[in-house]
Amino acid sequence: MLLLLFLLSATPLSATTVTLTNQPAYAAQRPCATDCFYEGFSVDGGPDRLANQIGCDTDPIENECFCRPDMQQDAINNLQSCVNSACDSKTRDLDSALSVYNDYCTKNGYTREAITTPTSGTTTTSPATVTVTVTVTAGARRLQPPFRLTGFVL
C-alpha cells in the first residue's frame, strides 16, 4: 500500500495540452493571422508554428511552456512580426491575434511578467510654437496677421 502511494505521488502530473486552436476567437481570424499560430507539423495539432518559434516542444504543445510568463513577450514579438508581414500590417488582424493569445493564456491562469522600462535619462519634448511676423511693404497685398504655425519641433 505504501509503495502504491509512493508511486502515485512520484508520478509527474500530466501537463495541459494547448487548446488555443479550438477557440472560437481563433477560428474567427483571417487565414493570414491563423497561419502565424499553426503550420501543421505537430502530430497533436495546435499552434505548432508559434510554439516552435518560442522554443516549446510541439508534440504535445503544453500550456506550461506556451503560456509561461517569461516566454509570453517572445510569443507577442513573434506574432507581431508574423501577422504584420502576412496580413499587410492590418491593425485589426494584429489586435485579434494578440488578443487570442493573451486571452487564452490568461484564461488558463498565466499572466505576463511585468515589463520594466528605464526611467532615468528619458525626456519628453512637446512641439514648439513658432510665431511669424510679416512686414507689408508698399504695393504688396495685405496679409492678415497674426500667423501661427504649430506642430514644428525645433
C-alpha positions in Angstrom: 0.0 0.0 0.0 2.8 2.4 0.9 4.6 1.5 -2.3 1.5 2.3 -4.3 1.1 5.7 -2.6 4.7 6.4 -3.2 4.4 5.5 -6.9 1.3 7.7 -7.3 3.0 10.6 -5.6 6.2 10.2 -7.7 4.4 10.1 -11.0 4.5 13.5 -12.5 1.2 15.2 -13.2 0.4 15.3 -16.9 0.8 18.7 -18.4 -2.1 20.5 -20.0 -2.1 20.5 -23.8 -2.7 23.8 -25.6 -6.3 24.1 -27.0 -6.0 27.6 -28.4 -6.8 26.5 -32.0 -10.2 25.1 -30.7 -11.3 28.6 -29.5 -14.0 30.5 -31.5 -11.9 33.6 -31.5 -9.0 31.7 -33.1 -11.3 30.4 -35.9 -12.7 33.9 -36.5 -9.3 35.3 -37.6 -8.3 35.7 -41.2 -6.0 32.9 -42.5 -3.0 35.3 -42.7 -3.2 35.5 -38.9 -4.0 31.8 -38.1 -1.0 30.8 -40.2 1.2 32.6 -37.6 -0.1 30.2 -35.0 -0.5 26.9 -36.9 1.7 25.3 -39.6 0.5 21.7 -39.3 3.6 19.7 -38.4 2.6 18.7 -34.9 1.1 15.3 -34.6 -1.4 16.5 -31.9 -2.3 19.7 -33.8 -2.4 23.1 -32.1 -0.4 26.2 -32.5 2.7 24.4 -33.6 4.3 27.3 -35.5 4.2 29.7 -32.6 5.2 27.1 -30.1 8.2 26.2 -32.2 9.2 29.8 -32.7 9.3 30.4 -28.9 11.2 27.2 -28.2 8.4 24.9 -26.9 8.0 21.3 -27.8 5.4 20.7 -30.4 4.3 17.1 -29.6 2.4 17.8 -27.4 2.3 21.6 -27.1 1.8 22.3 -23.4 0.4 25.4 -21.7 3.3 25.2 -19.2 5.7 26.3 -21.9 3.4 28.1 -24.4 2.0 30.5 -21.8 4.9 30.6 -19.5 5.2 34.2 -18.2 8.8 34.7 -19.2 8.1 33.4 -22.7 5.0 35.4 -23.4 6.9 38.5 -24.7 8.7 36.3 -27.2 5.3 35.0 -28.4 4.0 38.6 -28.6 7.0 39.7 -30.6 6.8 36.7 -32.9 3.1 37.3 -33.5 3.6 41.0 -34.2 6.3 40.3 -36.8 4.4 37.5 -38.5 1.0 39.0 -38.6 2.2 42.4 -39.7 4.1 40.7 -42.5 1.4 38.1 -43.5 -1.6 40.5 -43.1 -0.1 43.6 -44.7 0.2 45.4 -41.4 -3.6 45.4 -40.8 -4.1 46.6 -37.3 -7.3 44.7 -36.8 -5.6 41.4 -37.7 -2.7 42.1 -35.3 -5.0 43.1 -32.5 -7.1 40.0 -33.0 -4.1 37.6 -33.0 -2.6 39.2 -29.8 -6.0 39.1 -28.1 -6.4 35.4 -29.0 -3.0 34.6 -27.4 -3.3 36.9 -24.4 -6.9 35.8 -23.6 -6.1 32.1 -23.9 -3.1 32.3 -21.6 -5.0 34.5 -19.1 -8.0 32.1 -19.0 -5.6 29.3 -18.3 -4.1 31.1 -15.3 -0.9 32.6 -16.8 -0.1 36.3 -16.6 2.7 38.1 -18.3 5.7 39.3 -16.5 5.8 43.0 -15.9 7.9 44.7 -18.4 10.2 47.3 -16.8 11.4 50.3 -18.8 14.2 52.5 -17.7 13.1 55.9 -16.5 16.4 57.7 -16.0 17.5 59.9 -18.9 14.2 60.0 -20.6 12.6 63.3 -21.5 9.5 64.3 -23.4 9.5 67.2 -25.7 6.3 68.9 -26.8 6.2 70.6 -30.2 7.3 74.2 -30.2 5.0 77.0 -31.4 6.5 79.4 -34.0 5.1 82.9 -34.4 5.9 84.6 -37.7 5.8 88.3 -38.1 5.1 89.6 -41.6 6.0 93.2 -42.7 4.0 94.5 -45.5 5.7 97.0 -47.9 4.1 99.5 -50.3 2.4 97.9 -53.3 2.2 94.4 -51.7 -1.0 92.7 -50.9 -2.1 93.0 -47.3 -1.9 89.8 -45.3 -4.0 89.3 -42.2 -1.8 88.8 -39.0 -1.3 87.1 -36.7 0.2 84.0 -38.3 0.8 81.0 -36.0 2.5 77.8 -37.2 2.2 74.9 -34.8 3.5 71.3 -34.7 7.1 72.1 -35.7 9.8 70.8 -33.5 12.9 72.9 -33.3 
